[in-house]
Amino acid sequence: MDHTFRMIYVKFNRTHNIEDIHADMKDQEVVIGGWIEDLRKMGKMTFLTLRDSTGITQIILTDEVAKSIDGVTRQSVVRVDGKIQDTKARDFECEVKASQINVLAKAVHPLPIDPLGRLESHIDNRLNTRALDMRNQKTASIFKIRHHVLASLREILSKKKFVEITTPKIIGSASEGGANLFSLDYFGKQAYLAQSPQLYKEQMTIGL
């Protein structure tokens, strides 16, 4: 059987992130998207586990809807139009019964690493396919925790009247004595990558 299918351009205006979907929204129509974390067929129904950057949910496909993505692979990116309904699954408080599903990007298998972490991958392979590695929730949580820590620090310092600054990364002259500067062409002019923000921070500390 030929399991190829045509990916089409779909204007993707989601109505909800997955974390916003709850059981008290039963019978509400939603448009969500994400990547397929798991895929299994049971009788005339197909079950997808769909994840986005905010959470995970279960998608139910009838045979008719499932035919439109016949041959789709795990980690492919899809858009789902459907209705929220009750579920018997223990891991979810509700599920989405799809009325339409479109493949936005098909994952090419075999994948270079297992983003779910069930198979251990060498660190070099993980770094070479970092975008896929970030779908591992343990890896992603490191960056999310760091984000919230930095956001909290910024909020505290801002309330104490600190001012956050950013220093130039491209400079017009080789002014950092003793440093080996990287030169580049900047719109027809010679420029350099700054090596240290120290001088600028000292000036801003005095000025602010």
Order of alpha helices (4+ residues) and beta strands (2+ residues): beta-beta-beta-alpha-beta-beta-alpha-alpha-alpha-beta-beta-beta-alpha
